[in-house]
Amino acid sequence: MTYVMKDNRLFTLGTLVMVAGAMATAGCSTMKTSTADIRTMMQIRWPAATSLSPDQTLYFVDKPDGVYQLYKVEPGKTQSDAVKLTDFEDGVGSYSVSDDGNWIAITASVGGSEQSNLYMMEAATGKMKDLFVDQDVVYGGAVWRRDSKAFAFRANDESPRDFHVYLFDMATMEHKKVYAAGGFHMPVDFSSNGEKLVVFKYNSASHSQLFEIVLATGQTREITPEGEAWSFGPIGYTADDKSFLVTTNYQGDLTAVRSIDLTSGKISMILPDIEGYETDGAGFNEDRSVLAVLTNEDGYGELRLYGAGDYSPMKAPPMKKGVVGSISFSGPYMLYSMNNANTPGIVYKWDYTRPDKPGVPMTEAETFGIDVSKFRLPELVHYESFDGEKIPAFLYLPEGYKKGERIPFLIYYHGGPEGQFRPYFARSFQYFMLQGFGLLMPNVRGSSGYGKAFIEADNYKDRHKSVKDGIWAAKFLVDNGYSSRRNIGAWGASYGGYMVMAMLTEAPGLFGPGCNVVGIVNFETFLQQTADYRRHLREVEYGPLDDPEFLKSISPIYKVDRIEAPLMIAHGLNDPRVPIGEAMQIAVALKKRGQTVEELYFPDEGHGFAKEENNLLYYEQVAEFFERHLKK
């Protein structure tokens, strides 16, 4: 199978955990709602990461048993007939189906460690073989050759900080290294005859490169401009193998689709009609005759289709306003998902050869009788920050809210920091609105989706600009009559957890309680202790370890005496990204000052909470915490 979009090339658990965990955070069963108790509401779920094999078998991941596992639905059957294919204790990390549908490469790790192992399943029988199992190595990124007789993958088996690329032969069940260099590399696409492979190198959010390997000789060349720092996201070879399509901000600000001529190296614009939009991702169908492009339009996601010969526009299926994703192709069919605040990621199958016919739903959500169609949609707003920069944000107001009424508010800060809050289906937001809370989700400087200048505007010495954007989000609520000082809670995960701590230390008189989930409090210890392969990538963003004074200046741990509001901390003990020591530092520092901090640690989780029961406990604690400290 061809997984075409840059964010959906294959299912990765880490991404889904943060979407489900950070954006769908819940409440306490002691709280009342006219719709359902919070525990039931937070168990609303829907299949994700769908793909179709050539015989129209539908694959997806779901977690009816509490962790994500791989399922299939055979042709002619429905979701209720789904067959469970995996039974990993901590769930599936990723899967990739071969183009002929006969094989499935699967990764899984233990306890949130992200040290993923690699397995191979025979699709017809469900029999699975361990390919690479090593608790000290991360395996992943399986990309199938188009004849399905081999696939490429990445591994950091020779150096913890460097990912090399390997080729696995299905006939001999042997592998060989085909690309080795320092840094984070992954395979992305084979040429049509399988003789060449393109490898992607990620240096930072604004600098990535592509290299082409001649597999028979090992000859390698960079196909992106040498010596220039631009972002290049892979799409794939064109049908004739003469060009390679990319998403890039090359010599510009917004990310757009470009063609790289593989002979001359010339980079050309091919889709002038969408030049004014940021591109989320793009990709081909199997024979490279159709190109699907997702545009990011102020956080909303739109689908555009083109004939890949002359790039003439094609008709796309009608959709609601929201975020389109999970694009994949099989024969004349395209799968796509629609996700917005009252539509939980339903996946549709659409015949692009019959464009006037609507897409047919292939999945459905388990809603436990809750009418999700009544869930509240957000409003896109732009508030002015400290220096006049306009910051986009999504504003959620409870039903019956009257303008000028000051109500308790939660500001949710996304992770990344290169992430972007988008108007997805979020159960927790709806629950909090039922309790009378408002919510604001700002996309502060450093967020993706708004161009190169914006995503780089918080790098290194500009960290405080992002923090001030977060503070000015609360000022916006107060100045416009939505809420009052100290009646605003700060909430976020990962980098968002850092933002929570920054809000409580930089603007203590403005914020009420804060909930820091797997967040950074000390940038020096974070960089020292994070996984080796992540350290260099994070130093580019936050600053190098050889500048300890600056790292100290942006670290909330050194400003703990400013914290006046109640704090909740939630963290997984196996977190390889933001190690547990970050949570413990702030907890100990507050306790030494005689202040109370509420702590929730999970011994079997990592950077986010993947297990359903852990999630529910976390959700109950978060909602009870904010209810107790804000809604008085």
C-alpha positions as CSV (number, residue, x, y, z in Angstrom):
1,M,0.0,0.0,0.0
2,T,1.1,3.6,-0.6
3,Y,0.8,5.9,2.5
4,V,0.9,9.2,0.8
5,M,0.5,12.1,3.2
6,K,3.6,13.2,5.1
7,D,1.7,13.0,8.4
8,N,-0.1,9.7,7.6
9,R,2.5,7.7,5.8
10,L,2.1,5.1,8.5
11,F,0.3,5.1,11.8
12,T,2.4,6.1,14.7
13,L,1.2,5.6,18.2
14,G,3.1,8.6,19.7
15,T,1.2,11.1,17.5
16,L,-2.2,9.5,18.3
17,V,-1.5,9.4,22.0
18,M,-0.9,13.1,22.1
19,V,-4.0,13.8,20.0
20,A,-6.2,11.6,22.2
21,G,-4.4,12.4,25.5
22,A,-3.5,16.1,25.2
23,M,-6.6,17.2,23.3
24,A,-9.2,14.9,24.8
25,T,-8.6,15.4,28.5
26,A,-11.4,14.5,30.9
27,G,-13.1,15.0,34.1
28,C,-14.4,13.3,37.2
29,S,-17.3,11.0,37.6
30,T,-18.6,13.0,40.6
31,M,-19.3,15.9,38.3
32,K,-22.7,16.1,36.6
33,T,-23.4,16.5,32.9
34,S,-26.7,16.5,31.0
35,T,-25.2,14.3,28.4
36,A,-23.3,11.5,30.2
37,D,-20.9,10.9,33.0
38,I,-17.3,12.0,32.1
39,R,-16.0,8.4,32.2
40,T,-18.4,7.4,29.5
41,M,-17.9,10.5,27.5
42,M,-14.1,10.0,27.5
43,Q,-14.4,6.5,26.2
44,I,-15.9,7.7,22.9
45,R,-13.6,6.3,20.3
46,W,-13.2,5.7,16.6
47,P,-11.0,3.7,14.3
48,A,-7.9,5.5,13.1
49,A,-5.0,5.0,10.6
50,T,-7.1,3.2,8.0
51,S,-5.8,1.6,4.8
52,L,-7.1,-0.6,2.0
53,S,-5.3,-3.6,0.5
54,P,-5.7,-4.4,-3.2
55,D,-8.5,-6.9,-2.4
56,Q,-10.3,-4.1,-0.5
57,T,-9.6,-5.5,3.0
58,L,-9.8,-2.5,5.4
59,Y,-7.1,-2.2,8.1
60,F,-7.3,0.2,11.0
61,V,-6.2,0.6,14.6
62,D,-8.6,0.8,17.5
63,K,-8.6,0.2,21.3
64,P,-11.7,-1.5,22.5
65,D,-9.5,-3.4,25.0
66,G,-7.7,-0.3,26.2
67,V,-4.6,-0.1,24.0
68,Y,-4.3,0.4,20.2
69,Q,-4.2,-2.9,18.2
70,L,-4.4,-3.6,14.5
71,Y,-7.7,-4.8,13.1
72,K,-9.0,-5.8,9.7
73,V,-12.4,-5.9,8.0
74,E,-12.7,-8.3,5.0
75,P,-14.5,-7.1,1.8
76,G,-18.3,-7.1,2.1
77,K,-18.2,-7.0,5.9
78,T,-18.7,-4.1,8.3
79,Q,-16.8,-2.7,11.3
80,S,-18.7,-4.9,13.7
81,D,-17.1,-7.9,11.9
82,A,-13.6,-6.6,12.5
83,V,-10.9,-9.2,13.3
84,K,-8.2,-8.3,15.8
85,L,-4.7,-9.1,14.4
86,T,-2.3,-8.0,17.2
87,D,-2.2,-8.5,20.9
88,F,0.8,-6.5,22.1
89,E,0.7,-5.7,25.8
90,D,1.3,-2.0,25.2
91,G,-0.3,-1.9,21.8
92,V,0.9,-1.2,18.2
93,G,3.3,1.6,17.4
94,S,3.0,1.6,13.6
95,Y,2.0,-0.6,10.6
96,S,2.6,-0.6,6.9
97,V,0.9,-2.9,4.4
98,S,2.9,-4.1,1.3
99,D,1.6,-2.9,-2.1
100,D,0.4,-6.4,-3.0
101,G,-1.4,-6.7,0.4
102,N,0.4,-9.9,1.4
103,W,2.6,-8.5,4.2
104,I,2.3,-6.1,7.1
105,A,5.4,-4.6,8.8
106,I,4.5,-3.7,12.4
107,T,6.3,-1.9,15.2
108,A,5.6,-2.0,18.9
109,S,7.4,-0.9,22.1
110,V,7.0,-1.6,25.8
111,G,5.7,0.7,28.5
112,G,5.8,3.9,26.5
113,S,9.6,3.6,26.0
114,E,9.4,4.3,22.3
115,Q,12.2,1.7,21.8
116,S,10.1,0.1,19.0
117,N,10.8,-3.4,17.7
118,L,10.0,-4.6,14.2
119,Y,7.7,-7.5,13.3
120,M,6.4,-9.0,10.1
121,M,2.8,-10.4,9.7
122,E,1.6,-12.6,6.8
123,A,-1.7,-10.9,5.9
124,A,-3.5,-14.1,4.8
125,T,-2.8,-16.1,8.0
126,G,-2.1,-13.5,10.6
127,K,1.1,-15.3,11.5
128,M,3.7,-12.9,12.9
129,K,7.5,-13.2,13.0
130,D,9.9,-11.2,15.1
131,L,12.3,-9.4,12.8
132,F,14.3,-7.1,15.1
133,V,13.7,-7.1,18.9
134,D,16.3,-5.2,21.0
135,Q,15.4,-3.0,24.0
136,D,18.3,-0.8,23.2
137,V,17.5,0.0,19.5
138,V,14.7,1.9,17.9
139,Y,13.4,0.3,14.6
140,G,10.8,1.8,12.4
141,G,9.8,3.7,9.3
142,A,9.1,0.7,7.0
143,V,8.6,1.7,3.4
144,W,7.8,-1.0,0.9
145,R,9.4,-1.4,-2.5
146,R,6.6,-1.4,-5.1
147,D,7.1,-5.0,-6.0
148,S,6.5,-5.9,-2.3
149,K,9.6,-8.1,-2.3
150,A,11.6,-5.8,0.0
151,F,11.2,-2.9,2.3
152,A,13.5,-0.2,3.8
153,F,13.6,0.8,7.4
154,R,15.6,2.9,9.9
155,A,17.4,1.9,13.0
156,N,19.9,3.4,15.5
157,D,21.6,0.1,16.2
158,E,25.2,1.4,15.6
159,S,24.9,4.8,17.4
160,P,22.0,5.8,19.8
161,R,21.8,9.3,18.2
162,D,22.1,8.3,14.5
163,F,19.5,6.5,12.4
164,H,20.8,4.6,9.4
165,V,18.7,3.0,6.6
166,Y,18.5,-0.7,5.8
167,L,17.0,-2.8,3.1
168,F,15.2,-6.1,4.1
169,D,14.8,-8.8,1.4
170,M,11.6,-10.8,1.9
171,A,12.9,-13.8,-0.1
172,T,16.1,-14.3,2.0
173,M,14.8,-12.7,5.2
174,E,18.1,-10.8,5.4
175,H,18.9,-7.2,5.6
176,K,21.8,-4.9,4.6
177,K,22.7,-1.3,5.4
178,V,22.2,1.0,2.4
179,Y,22.8,4.4,3.9
180,A,24.8,5.5,6.9
181,A,25.5,9.0,8.1
182,G,25.2,11.0,11.2
183,G,21.7,12.3,12.1
184,F,18.1,11.3,11.9
185,H,17.4,9.5,8.6
186,M,14.4,7.6,7.3
187,P,13.5,6.0,3.9
188,V,10.6,7.6,2.1
189,D,10.2,6.3,-1.5
190,F,11.5,3.8,-4.0
191,S,11.8,4.5,-7.8
192,S,9.4,2.5,-9.9
193,N,11.9,-0.2,-10.8
194,G,13.2,-0.4,-7.2
195,E,16.7,0.5,-8.1
196,K,16.8,3.8,-6.3
197,L,15.7,4.9,-2.8
198,V,15.2,8.4,-1.5
199,V,16.1,9.0,2.2
200,F,14.9,12.0,4.3
201,K,17.2,13.7,6.9
202,Y,15.5,15.8,9.6
203,N,17.7,18.5,11.0
204,S,15.1,20.8,12.5
205,A,11.6,22.0,11.8
206,S,13.0,24.4,9.2
207,H,15.8,22.4,7.8
208,S,15.6,18.9,6.2
209,Q,17.2,17.2,3.2
210,L,16.6,14.4,0.7
211,F,19.3,12.0,-0.6
212,E,18.9,9.5,-3.5
213,I,20.7,6.2,-3.3
214,V,21.5,3.9,-6.2
215,L,21.0,0.6,-4.3
216,A,23.2,-1.6,-6.5
217,T,26.3,0.6,-6.0
218,G,25.6,2.6,-2.9
219,Q,26.2,5.8,-4.8
220,T,24.5,8.7,-3.0
221,R,23.7,12.3,-3.9
222,E,21.7,15.0,-2.3
223,I,18.8,16.0,-4.5
224,T,17.9,19.1,-2.4
225,P,20.1,22.2,-2.8
226,E,23.4,21.6,-1.1
227,G,24.6,24.0,1.6
228,E,21.2,25.6,1.9
229,A,18.9,25.3,5.0
230,W,15.3,24.9,3.9
231,S,12.6,22.5,4.8
232,F,11.9,19.7,2.3
233,G,9.2,17.1,3.0
234,P,9.0,14.1,0.7
235,I,6.0,13.3,-1.5
236,G,7.5,10.8,-4.0
237,Y,8.9,10.0,-7.5
238,T,6.7,11.0,-10.4
239,A,5.4,8.2,-12.7
240,D,8.4,8.5,-15.1
241,D,11.0,8.8,-12.2
242,K,12.3,11.9,-13.8
243,S,11.2,14.2,-11.0
244,F,10.7,14.0,-7.2
245,L,7.9,16.0,-5.7
246,V,8.3,17.7,-2.3
247,T,6.6,20.1,0.1
248,T,9.0,22.9,0.8
249,N,9.4,26.5,1.8
250,Y,12.4,26.9,-0.5
251,Q,13.2,30.5,-1.2
252,G,9.9,31.5,0.4
253,D,7.9,31.5,3.6
254,L,4.9,29.1,3.1
255,T,5.4,25.4,2.5
256,A,4.2,24.6,-1.0
257,V,4.4,21.7,-3.5
258,R,7.4,21.7,-5.8
259,S,9.0,19.5,-8.4
260,I,12.7,18.7,-8.3
261,D,14.1,17.7,-11.7
262,L,16.4,14.8,-11.0
263,T,18.7,15.6,-13.9
264,S,19.1,19.3,-13.6
265,G,18.2,19.8,-10.0
266,K,15.8,22.6,-11.0
267,I,13.0,23.3,-8.5
268,S,9.7,24.3,-10.1
269,M,6.3,25.5,-8.9
270,I,3.5,23.2,-10.2
271,L,0.3,24.2,-8.4
272,P,-0.1,27.9,-8.7
273,D,-3.7,27.9,-7.5
274,I,-2.7,27.0,-3.9
275,E,0.4,29.1,-3.6
276,G,-1.2,31.2,-0.9
277,Y,-1.8,28.3,1.5
278,E,0.5,26.3,3.7
279,T,0.7,22.7,2.5
280,D,0.2,20.0,5.2
281,G,1.2,17.1,3.0
282,A,0.7,15.5,-0.4
283,G,1.0,12.2,-2.1
284,F,0.2,10.0,-5.1
285,N,-2.0,7.0,-5.8
286,E,-0.3,3.8,-6.7
287,D,0.4,4.5,-10.4
288,R,1.3,8.1,-9.7
289,S,-1.6,9.4,-11.9
290,V,-3.4,11.3,-9.1
291,L,-1.9,13.8,-6.6
292,A,-3.7,14.6,-3.4
293,V,-2.7,17.7,-1.5
294,L,-3.8,18.8,2.0
295,T,-3.7,22.6,2.6
296,N,-3.6,24.2,6.0
297,E,-5.9,27.2,6.0
298,D,-5.6,28.9,9.4
299,G,-5.7,25.5,11.1
300,Y,-8.5,24.0,9.0
301,G,-7.5,21.3,6.6
302,E,-8.7,21.2,2.9
303,L,-8.2,18.5,0.3
304,R,-7.2,19.3,-3.3
305,L,-6.8,16.7,-6.1
306,Y,-4.8,17.0,-9.3
307,G,-4.1,14.9,-12.4
308,A,-0.4,14.1,-12.0
309,G,0.4,14.4,-15.7
310,D,-0.4,18.1,-16.2
311,Y,-1.4,18.9,-12.6
312,S,-4.9,20.0,-13.7
313,P,-7.4,20.2,-10.9
314,M,-9.8,17.3,-10.3
315,K,-13.1,17.2,-8.4
316,A,-12.8,16.3,-4.8
317,P,-15.6,14.9,-2.6
318,P,-17.9,17.4,-0.7
319,M,-16.9,17.8,3.0
320,K,-17.7,19.6,6.1
321,K,-15.4,22.4,7.4
322,G,-12.8,20.7,9.6
323,V,-9.5,18.9,9.2
324,V,-9.2,16.3,6.3
325,G,-6.6,13.6,6.8
326,S,-5.7,9.9,6.6
327,I,-5.5,10.0,2.8
328,S,-4.6,6.7,1.1
329,F,-5.4,5.1,-2.2
330,S,-6.2,1.6,-3.5
331,G,-7.1,1.2,-7.2
332,P,-9.9,3.7,-8.0
333,Y,-10.6,4.3,-4.4
334,M,-9.4,7.0,-2.0
335,L,-9.8,6.8,1.8
336,Y,-10.0,10.1,3.7
337,S,-11.1,11.1,7.2
338,M,-13.1,14.1,8.3
339,N,-12.5,15.4,11.8
340,N,-14.0,18.5,13.5
341,A,-15.5,19.4,16.8
342,N,-18.6,17.3,16.3
343,T,-17.4,14.7,13.8
344,P,-15.0,12.1,15.3
345,G,-12.6,11.2,12.5
346,I,-15.0,9.2,10.4
347,V,-13.3,7.5,7.4
348,Y,-14.9,7.5,3.9
349,K,-14.2,5.5,0.8
350,W,-14.6,7.5,-2.4
351,D,-14.3,6.4,-6.1
352,Y,-12.4,9.2,-7.7
353,T,-13.3,7.9,-11.2
354,R,-17.0,8.7,-10.3
355,P,-16.5,12.1,-8.6
356,D,-20.2,13.0,-8.5
357,K,-20.8,10.1,-6.1
358,P,-20.3,11.0,-2.4
359,G,-17.9,9.1,-0.2
360,V,-19.2,6.1,1.7
361,P,-18.5,5.9,5.4
362,M,-16.3,2.9,6.2
363,T,-16.0,3.4,10.0
364,E,-18.2,4.7,12.8
365,A,-17.6,6.0,16.2
366,E,-18.6,4.3,19.5
367,T,-20.5,7.2,21.1
368,F,-22.3,5.3,23.9
369,G,-25.6,7.0,22.9
370,I,-24.2,10.6,23.2
371,D,-25.3,12.9,20.4
372,V,-21.9,14.2,19.3
373,S,-23.6,16.2,16.5
374,K,-24.6,18.7,19.2
375,F,-21.1,19.3,20.3
376,R,-20.0,23.0,20.1
377,L,-17.8,24.2,17.3
378,P,-15.0,26.7,18.0
379,E,-14.5,30.2,16.7
380,L,-11.2,31.2,15.0
381,V,-9.9,34.4,16.6
382,H,-6.7,36.4,16.3
383,Y,-5.5,38.3,19.3
384,E,-2.7,40.9,19.5
385,S,0.4,39.9,21.4
386,F,2.9,42.2,23.2
387,D,4.6,43.5,20.0
388,G,1.5,43.7,17.8
389,E,1.9,40.3,16.3
390,K,-1.5,38.7,15.6
391,I,-1.7,35.2,17.2
392,P,-4.3,32.8,15.9
393,A,-6.4,30.8,18.4
394,F,-9.5,28.7,18.7
395,L,-12.2,29.9,21.1
396,Y,-14.7,27.6,22.6
397,L,-17.7,29.0,24.5
398,P,-20.4,27.1,26.4
399,E,-23.9,27.0,25.2
400,G,-25.9,30.0,26.3
401,Y,-22.8,32.2,26.9
402,K,-23.7,35.9,26.9
403,K,-21.1,38.4,25.6
404,G,-19.4,40.1,28.5
405,E,-20.0,37.3,31.0
406,R,-16.8,36.5,32.8
407,I,-16.6,32.7,33.3
408,P,-13.8,30.3,34.3
409,F,-11.5,29.6,31.3
410,L,-8.8,27.0,30.4
411,I,-6.0,27.9,28.0
412,Y,-4.6,24.8,26.4
413,Y,-1.0,25.1,25.1
414,H,0.0,22.6,22.4
415,G,3.3,20.6,22.3
416,G,6.0,20.5,19.8
417,P,6.8,23.4,20.1
418,E,6.3,23.1,16.3
419,G,2.8,21.7,16.8
420,Q,-0.4,23.4,15.9
421,F,-3.8,23.3,17.6
422,R,-6.4,22.4,15.1
423,P,-10.2,22.2,15.5
424,Y,-10.4,18.4,16.0
425,F,-13.0,16.4,17.8
426,A,-12.0,16.8,21.5
427,R,-14.2,15.1,24.1
428,S,-12.7,16.9,27.0
429,F,-13.3,20.4,25.6
430,Q,-17.0,19.5,25.2
431,Y,-17.2,18.2,28.7
432,F,-15.7,21.3,30.2
433,M,-18.1,23.5,28.2
434,L,-20.9,21.5,29.7
435,Q,-19.6,22.4,33.1
436,G,-19.6,26.1,32.2
437,F,-16.0,26.6,31.2
438,G,-14.7,28.4,28.2
439,L,-11.5,27.3,26.4
440,L,-8.9,29.0,24.3
441,M,-6.2,27.2,22.2
442,P,-3.6,29.6,21.0
443,N,-1.1,28.9,18.2
444,V,1.8,30.9,19.7
445,R,5.0,31.8,17.8
446,G,6.9,28.6,16.9
447,S,3.7,26.8,15.8
448,S,3.6,25.1,12.4
449,G,1.0,25.9,9.7
450,Y,1.8,29.6,9.3
451,G,5.1,29.7,7.4
452,K,8.8,29.6,7.9
453,A,9.1,33.0,9.7
454,F,6.4,32.1,12.2
455,I,7.8,28.6,13.0
456,E,11.3,30.0,13.5
457,A,10.1,33.0,15.6
458,D,10.7,31.3,18.9
459,N,14.0,29.5,18.2
460,Y,16.8,29.8,20.8
461,K,17.2,33.4,22.1
462,D,13.6,34.2,21.0
463,R,12.0,31.7,23.4
464,H,10.5,34.5,25.5
465,K,8.4,35.7,22.5
466,S,6.5,32.4,22.5
467,V,6.0,32.7,26.3
468,K,4.7,36.2,26.0
469,D,2.3,35.1,23.3
470,G,1.0,32.6,25.9
471,I,0.6,35.3,28.5
472,W,-1.2,37.7,26.1
473,A,-3.7,34.9,25.4
474,A,-4.9,35.3,29.0
475,K,-4.8,39.1,28.7
476,F,-7.0,38.8,25.6
477,L,-9.6,36.9,27.7
478,V,-9.5,39.4,30.5
479,D,-9.5,42.5,28.3
480,N,-12.4,41.3,26.2
481,G,-14.6,40.3,29.1
482,Y,-14.5,36.6,28.8
483,S,-12.8,35.9,32.1
484,S,-11.0,37.4,35.1
485,R,-7.5,37.4,36.5
486,R,-6.7,34.2,38.4
487,N,-9.9,32.6,37.0
488,I,-7.9,31.2,34.0
489,G,-6.3,27.8,34.2
490,A,-3.2,26.8,32.2
491,W,-3.0,23.3,30.8
492,G,-0.6,21.6,28.3
493,A,1.5,18.6,27.5
494,S,5.2,18.2,26.5
495,Y,6.3,21.7,25.3
496,G,2.8,22.7,26.4
497,G,3.7,21.5,29.9
498,Y,6.6,23.9,29.8
499,M,4.3,26.7,28.7
500,V,2.1,26.0,31.8
501,M,5.1,26.3,34.0
502,A,6.2,29.5,32.2
503,M,2.7,31.0,32.6
504,L,2.7,30.3,36.4
505,T,6.2,31.8,36.9
506,E,6.2,34.7,34.4
507,A,2.6,35.9,35.0
508,P,1.5,34.6,38.4
509,G,-1.0,37.3,39.0
510,L,-2.9,36.5,35.8
511,F,-3.3,32.7,36.0
512,G,-5.0,30.4,38.4
513,P,-4.2,26.7,38.6
514,G,-2.0,24.9,36.1
515,C,-1.7,21.3,34.9
516,N,1.7,20.3,33.6
517,V,1.7,17.0,31.6
518,V,5.1,15.5,30.7
519,G,6.5,19.1,30.5
520,I,10.0,20.6,30.7
521,V,11.0,22.6,33.7
522,N,14.8,22.6,33.4
523,F,16.2,22.9,29.9
524,E,19.7,21.9,30.9
525,T,18.7,18.6,32.6
526,F,16.2,17.9,29.9
527,L,18.8,18.1,27.2
528,Q,21.2,16.1,29.2
529,Q,18.8,13.3,29.8
530,T,16.5,13.1,26.8
531,A,17.1,10.3,24.3
532,D,20.4,10.6,22.5
533,Y,18.8,10.7,19.0
534,R,16.6,13.7,20.1
535,R,19.2,15.8,21.8
536,H,20.7,17.5,18.7
537,L,17.2,18.2,17.3
538,R,16.1,19.9,20.5
539,E,19.3,21.9,20.9
540,V,18.5,23.6,17.5
541,E,15.2,24.6,18.9
542,Y,15.9,25.5,22.5
543,G,19.6,26.4,22.6
544,P,22.8,24.3,23.0
545,L,24.1,22.7,26.2
546,D,27.2,24.9,26.0
547,D,25.0,28.0,26.7
548,P,23.9,27.0,30.2
549,E,23.2,30.6,31.3
550,F,20.6,31.0,28.6
551,L,19.0,27.6,29.3
552,K,18.8,28.6,32.9
553,S,17.1,31.9,32.0
554,I,14.2,30.1,30.3
555,S,13.8,27.3,32.9
556,P,10.9,27.7,35.3
557,I,12.7,25.6,38.0
558,Y,14.8,28.7,38.8
559,K,11.6,30.8,39.3
560,V,9.7,28.5,41.5
561,D,9.4,31.1,44.2
562,R,7.0,33.0,41.9
563,I,4.4,30.2,41.7
564,E,1.3,31.2,43.7
565,A,-1.3,29.0,42.1
566,P,-2.1,25.3,42.7
567,L,-0.2,22.9,40.4
568,M,-0.9,19.4,39.1
569,I,1.8,17.2,37.5
570,A,1.2,14.1,35.4
571,H,4.1,12.1,33.9
572,G,5.1,8.6,32.7
573,L,8.1,7.0,34.3
574,N,9.4,5.6,31.0
575,D,9.3,8.9,29.1
576,P,12.3,9.0,26.7
577,R,11.5,12.5,25.5
578,V,11.0,14.5,28.7
579,P,12.4,12.2,31.4
580,I,10.6,11.9,34.7
581,G,13.2,13.9,36.5
582,E,11.6,17.1,35.1
583,A,8.4,16.4,37.0
584,M,10.2,15.4,40.2
585,Q,12.3,18.5,40.2
586,I,9.4,20.9,40.3
587,A,7.5,18.7,42.8
588,V,10.4,18.7,45.2
589,A,11.1,22.4,44.8
590,L,7.5,23.3,45.6
591,K,7.3,20.9,48.6
592,K,10.5,22.4,50.0
593,R,8.7,25.7,50.0
594,G,5.7,24.2,51.8
595,Q,3.5,24.4,48.8
596,T,1.1,21.6,47.8
597,V,1.5,19.9,44.4
598,E,-0.7,17.2,43.1
599,E,1.2,14.4,41.4
600,L,0.1,11.6,39.1
601,Y,2.8,9.1,37.8
602,F,2.3,6.1,35.7
603,P,5.0,3.3,35.9
604,D,3.9,1.8,32.5
605,E,3.7,4.9,30.4
606,G,6.0,7.2,28.5
607,H,5.5,10.6,26.8
608,G,1.7,10.5,27.0
609,F,-0.7,7.9,28.5
610,A,-1.6,5.1,26.0
611,K,-3.5,2.7,28.3
612,E,-7.2,3.4,28.6
613,E,-7.5,3.0,32.4
614,N,-4.5,5.3,32.9
615,N,-6.1,7.8,30.6
616,L,-9.3,7.7,32.5
617,L,-7.7,8.2,35.8
618,Y,-5.7,11.1,34.5
619,Y,-8.8,12.6,32.9
620,E,-10.7,12.3,36.2
621,Q,-7.9,13.9,38.2
622,V,-7.5,16.8,35.7
623,A,-11.2,17.7,35.7
624,E,-11.6,17.5,39.4
625,F,-8.5,19.6,39.8
626,F,-9.7,22.5,37.6
627,E,-13.3,22.2,39.0
628,R,-12.0,22.5,42.5
629,H,-9.6,25.4,41.9
630,L,-11.5,27.4,39.2
631,K,-15.2,26.9,39.4
632,K,-16.0,28.2,42.9
